[in-house]
């Protein structure tokens, strides 16, 4: 038997992939979105009788009260995502990324479940050679990271919830984003033929968007044994520096020229390696490698050739 699920921000990069997968699994899904980027990403969901759409703001308490009453699970994806966008609109970021989550915690019954994505950028700058686990203290260095860490605290303090600490996501989505690292570097390799890298030794972890959707479905299926805990979600063999990522792209795009700048700074200062062992021990395993994602993106960028697919 399927669940009755609400996804806030369900028309976005992740939501537009996850919504369809949940419908395919036999769930009833309602999406709340303000369509700030004017996406048409949920068109494939509209034929499903078990799909419903509400146009509105995820911060609207009265609206949330009216549409959450009969829901078994709430997946709050609505957020201003990434350091550049959050720095551009700090009030919007705080009220959406953490304020709206606090509101949900206040209005939902204890029986209703929450599964929230936050970012593993909350680890900030890690120690060289030491993997960040769920026990590692969170020290976010971006305003975005701080708002998401605060949101995680709200739901874990509430209980009957799970937090998924997502690695940097890559891959194709009906609501495409070009500003994510793998997506961006591959786009530059195809369209520009070169890239200038600042602080190329900085490392982070990665995960394909369809594996993120798979992680949400895995969490729903194993909720009773996973609840009240955070879980890192990433590729354990993809703790890569920016230069290592460029090497993988160059394997498929031979004429890609990579230049490393000796001066200058990357505005995103995060640098860490991450262990995903905790969620792997629950039976979760990703399906998509970085190499598969790059191959997919090469096809995507044969179709799209402009920069409107961003969140800034």
C-alpha positions in Angstrom: 0.0 0.0 0.0 1.4 3.4 -0.9 1.7 6.5 1.3 0.1 9.9 1.1 3.1 12.2 0.6 3.6 16.0 0.5 6.7 17.3 -1.3 7.4 21.0 -0.9 9.5 22.4 -3.7 8.6 19.4 -5.7 9.0 21.1 -9.1 12.7 21.7 -8.5 15.9 19.8 -9.6 15.4 17.0 -7.1 11.7 17.1 -6.7 10.8 16.7 -10.3 12.8 13.4 -10.4 11.6 12.2 -7.0 7.9 12.9 -7.6 7.6 10.7 -10.6 9.5 7.9 -8.9 7.2 8.0 -5.9 4.2 7.9 -8.2 5.6 4.9 -10.0 5.9 3.1 -6.6 2.1 3.5 -5.9 2.2 6.5 -3.7 -0.2 9.5 -3.7 1.9 12.6 -4.1 1.0 16.3 -3.6 3.5 18.9 -4.6 3.6 22.4 -3.2 5.7 24.8 -5.2 5.8 28.6 -5.9 7.3 28.0 -9.4 9.8 30.8 -8.9 11.9 29.5 -11.8 8.8 29.0 -14.0 9.6 25.3 -14.6 7.5 22.8 -16.6 9.2 20.0 -14.9 6.1 18.1 -13.6 4.3 17.7 -16.9 5.0 13.9 -17.0 3.3 13.6 -13.5 0.0 15.3 -14.5 -1.6 12.2 -16.1 -1.4 10.4 -12.8 -4.7 10.4 -10.9 -2.6 10.0 -7.7 -0.8 13.3 -8.4 -1.9 16.7 -7.1 -0.3 20.1 -7.4 -0.7 23.2 -5.2 0.7 26.6 -6.2 1.9 28.4 -3.1 4.6 29.3 -0.6 6.2 26.7 1.7 6.4 29.3 4.4 2.6 29.9 4.5 1.5 28.3 7.8 -2.2 28.4 7.1 -1.7 26.7 3.7 0.6 24.1 5.2 -1.9 23.3 7.9 -4.6 22.7 5.3 -2.6 20.4 3.0 -0.6 18.4 5.6 -3.6 17.1 7.6 -4.0 13.8 5.8 -0.3 13.2 4.8 1.7 10.3 6.1 5.1 11.7 5.0 6.3 15.2 4.3 9.5 15.7 2.3 10.5 19.4 2.5 12.6 20.1 -0.5 11.6 23.8 -0.8 14.8 25.8 -0.3 17.0 28.4 -1.7 19.9 26.1 -2.6 23.6 26.9 -2.8 25.9 29.6 -1.4 25.5 32.2 -4.2 21.7 32.2 -4.1 21.6 32.3 -0.3 24.0 35.1 -0.1 21.9 37.0 -2.6 18.7 36.6 -0.5 19.6 35.9 3.1 16.1 36.7 4.5 14.4 34.4 1.9 17.0 31.7 2.6 16.5 31.8 6.4 12.7 31.8 6.3 12.5 29.0 3.7 15.5 26.8 4.5 15.0 26.7 8.3 11.9 28.8 9.2 9.5 26.7 7.1 11.0 23.5 8.6 10.3 24.9 12.1 6.7 25.6 11.1 6.3 22.0 9.8 7.6 20.6 13.1 5.1 22.7 15.0 2.0 21.8 12.9 2.6 18.1 12.1 1.4 15.4 14.5 4.0 13.1 16.1 2.8 10.2 13.8 3.5 12.1 10.6 7.0 11.4 9.2 9.5 13.9 7.8 12.4 13.0 5.5 14.6 16.1 4.8 17.6 16.6 2.6 20.3 18.8 3.9 23.8 19.3 2.6 27.0 17.6 3.6 28.7 21.0 3.1 27.8 21.4 6.7 31.1 19.6 7.4 32.8 22.7 6.2 36.6 22.1 6.1 37.6 18.6 7.1 40.9 17.2 8.4 43.2 15.9 5.7 42.8 12.1 5.2 40.0 11.8 7.9 36.5 10.9 6.7 33.6 12.9 7.9 30.9 10.6 9.5 27.6 11.5 11.0 29.4 11.9 14.3 31.7 14.6 12.9 30.8 18.0 14.3 29.0 20.2 11.8 30.9 23.4 11.1 29.2 25.0 8.0 31.1 27.9 6.4 28.4 29.2 4.1 25.1 30.8 5.1 23.4 28.1 3.0 25.0 25.4 5.1 24.1 27.1 8.3 20.4 27.3 7.4 20.3 23.6 6.5 22.1 22.5 9.6 19.6 24.5 11.6 16.7 22.8 9.7 18.2 19.4 10.5 18.3 20.2 14.2 14.6 21.1 14.2 13.5 17.8 12.7 15.8 15.5 14.7 14.8 17.2 17.9 11.2 16.7 16.9 11.6 13.0 16.3 10.0 10.6 13.8 12.2 12.1 11.1 15.3 11.3 9.0 17.9 13.6 7.6 19.8 12.8 4.4 23.1 14.7 4.2 23.5 14.9 0.4 26.8 15.0 -1.4 27.1 17.4 -4.3 24.4 16.2 -6.7 24.9 15.7 -10.5 23.0 14.4 -13.4 20.0 15.2 -15.6 16.6 16.4 -14.3 13.5 17.9 -16.0 14.3 21.0 -14.0 18.0 21.1 -15.0 20.7 23.0 -13.0 24.0 23.8 -14.6 25.5 25.4 -11.5 26.3 22.2 -9.7 30.0 21.2 -9.9 29.9 18.1 -12.1 27.1 19.6 -14.3 29.0 22.9 -14.6 32.5 21.5 -15.3 31.0 19.1 -18.0 29.1 22.0 -19.6 32.3 24.1 -19.7 34.2 21.2 -21.2 31.7 20.9 -24.0 30.8 24.5 -24.7 34.1 26.3 -23.9 36.6 23.6 -24.3 38.6 24.8 -21.2 38.3 25.7 -17.6 40.4 27.7 -15.0 40.4 26.0 -11.6 41.0 27.8 -8.4 42.2 25.7 -5.4 42.0 22.5 -7.4 43.0 20.3 -4.5 39.8 21.0 -2.6 37.8 17.7 -2.2 34.1 16.9 -1.9 31.8 13.9 -2.4 29.3 13.4 -5.2 26.0 11.6 -5.9 23.7 11.2 -8.9 20.3 12.7 -8.7 18.5 9.4 -9.4 20.5 7.8 -6.5 19.2 10.6 -4.3 15.7 9.7 -5.3 16.5 6.1 -4.6 17.8 7.1 -1.1 14.5 8.8 -0.3 12.6 5.7 -1.4 15.0 3.5 0.6 14.4 5.6 3.7 10.6 5.4 3.3 10.9 1.6 3.0 13.2 1.3 6.0 11.9 4.2 8.1 11.3 2.4 11.4 14.9 1.3 11.5 16.4 4.5 10.2 14.3 7.2 12.0 15.7 9.9 14.2 19.2 9.8 12.6 21.2 11.6 9.9 22.7 9.7 7.0 25.4 10.8 4.6 24.3 10.0 1.0 27.1 9.9 -1.6 29.4 7.8 -3.7 32.0 6.2 -1.5 34.4 6.0 -4.4 33.9 9.6 -5.4 35.7 11.7 -2.8 37.3 13.7 -5.5 39.3 16.9 -5.8 38.3 19.4 -8.5 41.3 18.4 -10.5 40.5 14.7 -10.2 37.0 15.4 -11.4 38.4 17.3 -14.4 40.6 14.2 -15.2 37.5 12.0 -15.4 35.7 14.5 -17.7 38.8 14.7 -19.9 38.7 10.9 -20.4 35.4 11.4 -22.3 36.0 14.9 -23.7 39.5 14.6 -25.1 40.0 18.2 -26.1 39.1 19.6 -22.6 41.9 21.9 -21.4 42.3 22.3 -17.7 44.2 25.3 -16.3 45.0 25.7 -12.6 45.3 29.3 -11.4 48.2 30.0 -9.0 46.4 33.1 -7.6 42.8 33.6 -6.7 40.3 31.9 -4.4 37.3 29.7 -4.8 34.3 31.4 -3.1 33.1 27.9 -2.0 35.8 27.0 0.6 34.5 23.5 1.6 37.1 20.8 1.5 36.4 17.3 3.0 36.0 13.6 2.4 32.9 11.8 3.5 32.0 8.3 4.7 28.7 6.9 3.5 29.1 3.6 5.4 26.1 4.3 7.8 23.5 4.3 5.0 25.2 1.5 3.1 24.9 -0.7 6.2 21.1 -0.2 6.0 21.2 -1.8 2.5 21.4 1.3 0.3 23.8 1.3 -2.7 24.0 3.8 -5.5 23.5 2.8 -9.1 25.3 5.6 -11.0 29.0 6.4 -11.1 30.6 9.8 -11.9 31.6 8.4 -15.3 28.0 7.4 -16.1 26.9 10.9 -15.1 29.4 12.6 -17.4 28.3 10.4 -20.3 24.7 11.3 -19.6 25.5 15.0 -19.3 27.2 15.0 -22.7 23.9 14.0 -24.2 22.0 16.6 -22.2 24.3 19.4 -23.4 23.7 18.3 -27.0 20.1 19.3 -26.3 20.4 22.5 -24.2 22.9 25.2 -24.9 22.1 28.2 -22.7 22.5 29.2 -19.1 18.9 29.6 -18.0 19.2 26.3 -16.1 20.5 27.7 -12.9 19.1 28.7 -9.5 20.7 32.1 -9.4 
